[in-house]
């Protein structure tokens, strides 16, 4: 089975193709503000470089959040369009779960974080077997760190937040795909972004109504 992995939940494009437990190709590139312009083109060129056509892909695993509102929509739209138009299997995973799986720290607990600004993060706590100890959520960094202090064993924070010392996130695409390759596929129309918080415009509107 050939599986296409897509993650655009930050300014980075993380994508790869895995076939029968072998990573055939991958891209890990900071597209910055050009993500919406370059993502589809780079994914297409990656598939072409393998002498494959989109129809040769059997399944898509797309990361549907949390993270950048714009970034999430880019990856989800590409994946849904691909799956629907070519009648391919598709499933979703959490960006935080993908981060936890990629940690090389070897500690009992992994704490993935994504900067959500204003002292907040998208964060969670997973153990070294991939089980969720604290579910994915939008939370203040201080609250998340307080939860970490209650852990019995050592933990590692993976991701980035200002000048905190953390493990750099380098996605292990092969491991992520192999972990989720048998996850149940869903209808492409049911694939939606998971933001975990409202946009600033929505929050401001709510404040005005109150």
N, C-alpha and C positions, 0 to 999 in steps of 0.2 A: 504494500500500500504506500502510495506517495502522499505525503502530508505537507501542506503549506502552512507555515506559522507566520502570523502577522501581529505585531505590537507597535502601535503608534500613540501610546498613552502619554508620552512625553515628547520632547522635541526630537528624540531619537527615533529612527526607523530600525526596528529589530525584526528581521524576517529571515526565513530559511526554508529549505526543502529537505525533508527526511524521507528516506525510503528503506524499509526493512531494517530499522534500527541503525541506519547509517546516515550521517549528515552529509548531504550532497553539496550544499552551498548555503552561505549565510551572508547577511549584510547587517552590520552594526555601525550606523552612521548618524551623526548629529546633523540633521537637516535644518535646525534652527527654525527660522520663519518661513522656510521654503518647503516644509513638510507636505503641505497640501498639493504642491506642484510636483514634487519629486517622488513621492511614495509609490504611486501606481507605476510610474515609468521605471523606477529601480526594481520593483517586484517583477515587472514584465521582462526586463533585461536579464534578471537573475534566472528566470525560468528558461528564457531563450538560450542562455549560456550553457544550460544542461542539455541542449538539443531536445527540449520538451515543448509542448504546447499547453496552454491552460487546460484543455480538455484532458490532458494526461494526469492532472492532479486528481486524487481520489477524495481527499478530505481537507477541510480548512479548520485550523484552530486559531481563533482570533481572541486577543485580549480586549475585553470590553469595559475596562475601568477597574478602579478609579484612576484619576490622573487629570491631564489637561482636557478641558471640555472640547476644544477644537480637535485636539489630537485623537481623542477617543472616537469622535464622529468620523474622522478620516478613515481609520482602520476598519471600523464597523461597516461603513458604506462600501468600501472596496470588497470586503469579505462577503457581505450580503449579496452584492451585485454579482460577484463571481459565482457564488453558490447557487443563486436562483437561476441565472442565465444558462449555466452549464449543468444544472441539476446535480450538484455535488453535495456531499455531506458537510455539515458545519457544526461546530460546537464552540463554546466560549469558556474562558478561564479568567480569573482575577489577576490583575497586575501584581498585587501584593503576594499572591500565592506563587506566581512565577518567580518573583524576587526571592522569596524564602527558599524555593527549590534550588536556586542558583548559588546559594551561599556556600562558601568553601571553608567557613570558620571552624566547623566541627564542634560547636557548642550545642547544649541540649535544646536551647530555644533560639529562634531567629525572629527578629523584630524588623520587618520591612517598613520603610517610611517613604512617603513622597511629600515634598513641601507643598502645603496648601495655603501658605501665606498667613500673615497676621497671627503668628504663634501657633498655627494649626497644621496638622499633617493628616494625610490618609495613612492609616497605620493598622497593624494587626500583630498578633503573636502566634507563631507556629512552633510546634516542637520539631525535633530532628527526624521524625517519621512523616511529617507533612500534615499532621493533625492540627486543626485550628484550636488555639487556646483562648484567644480573644479575637472575635470576628472582625472582618474588615469594617472600618468606620472612619468618619471624619471626626477628629478629636484634637483637643489641644495637646501640644507636645508634652507639657508638664503632666497632664493626666495620664498619657501613655507611659511616660517614664515612671510615674508613681506605680502603675500597674506592674511594670517590669521589676520594680524593687521588691515586689511580693513573690517573685519567682524563686523557687528553691535552688535551682541550678543556674549556671552561667548562661548569659544570653549575648547575642551579637546583634547590633543594629546595622542593617544594610540599607543603603540608599544615600540621600544627601539632604542635609538641612544646615544651611549657613556654615558655621565653622565647627560643627560637631565632628568628632572623630568617629567615623563609621566605616564599614566595609563597602568598597566601591561595588556598584551593581554591574556585573558582566554576565548577561543572560546565558545560561547553559541551554541553548535551544534544543540540543539533542535530548537532554534529560527531561526538559519540560514536555516535549512532544511525546517521548516514550511514556511519561507518567500519565498523559491524558489522551493517548491515541485511541483508547477503547471507551472513552467517555461517550455517553449516548448523544447522538446527533439530534439536532432540533430543526424545526422549520425555519428557513432563512428569515421569514417575516417576524419570527419571535426573537430574533437576535437584536438586542437593544443595548444602548450604552448604560453603564452603571456609574452614576456620578457620585453618589453618596452625599451630595449637598446641592443646594440650589445655586443657580448662577447669581452673580452680584445684582443683576437687574431684577431677578425674582425676589431676592432678599430685600432690596430697596423698595420694591413695590409693596411687599408685605408690611414693611415699616410704615409706609405712607397710609395704608389702609387702616392700620391700628390707630 
